[in-house]
């Protein structure tokens, strides 16, 4: 390990992390997820994944589970810190492990302090929130409902302790007595700052001290399985998918839940057998229940290029559905400039690489620098119609589909 390089220092940190944990639970070992090598269909290995079906009301420790089968994860956790989210495409039928119909997501989710003693009563429990939304939408069916994620199974991940009891996997269970010390110190987060325009400018860094998060390991099985927006084939498909997603957002609001993280990563594409598309709004990790919680938790959440100006500035003004609509506008602008389909995105990139005098458009400033830098750029770019036309609309790709998307953006 060459400690003079970033790669070497990262490897050294991994060694220290591994050495600091001394038992299987602290190393992340959990018997509810098991890899079976070379024994499944086509003699290929597969995972068995247990998801909570329900807790036994007569015995708080007991829980009923169902088993899913999956190949290697579709989403892998590659960062040393963070929520370590993973995603599997799975089926309850082993013979259909290669024809999955369920998406299993598990991550170390941020959790409220009140959940330390009773994880099942966590007001920020996203598993419970998805379950609740699925139930409400099922009880209130409507014609042409926008598709929404449907809860199947899930809950906090538990392991069996040395005494035989079921222990919820949390930062408290993993870190043990050193958690109090870590919480007192907080954590230092390096935030890039790029005051100058252009992706390839030299960056400086600001160090921000944030509270250490309390997290609980949670697993949830959902359907349908969707594809990312990158699989869209035209701006017309984007308009349909974005419309469906925001209709689902409105239905969520009727259920008393504000999404708060409308981004290109949280809207999925579902294709029918006739290749028609629908949009699905996913990921309630940042969602809150409107009312008291909206006022108490105005914290900054989201994906910078798609965050509202108020959100970027960490305003004390309570977040509302207008912030999410602002984010939807930014998604349409982003894809209108950089391309919706893979072909358009490749053509855009090739044009940039071949033109030595290329001047980056204003949207590059939405993805570089501090939150405050991005907020300032957006205030300029969308604050006046003339600036919006000069900085955004003039950069839209050419074609009838992009003209239709441009008209939608102007209306928004």
Secondary structure, DSSP 8 states (H G I E B T S, - for coil): --TTSHHHHHHHHHHHHHHH--STTTTT--TTEEEETT-SGGG--EEEEEEEEEE-TT-TT-EEEEEEEESS-SB----SSS---EEEEEESSGGGTTS--EEEEEEEEE--GGGTT-GGG-TT-HHHHHHHHHHHHHHT--TT---B-EEEEEEE-EEE-TTS-EEE-BHHHHHGGGHHHHHHH-EEEEEEE--SSSTTS--EEEEEEE----EEEEEEEEE---B-GGG--SHHHHHHHHHHHHHHHHHHHHTTEE-----TTSEEEEE-TTS-EEEEE---TT-EESSHHHHH-----S-GGGS-HHHHTT-SS---HHHHHHHHHHHHHHHHHH-SSHHHHHHHHHHHHH-TT----GGGGGGSS-HHHHHHHHHHHHHSHHHHHHHTGGGS-SSHHHHHHHHHHHH-
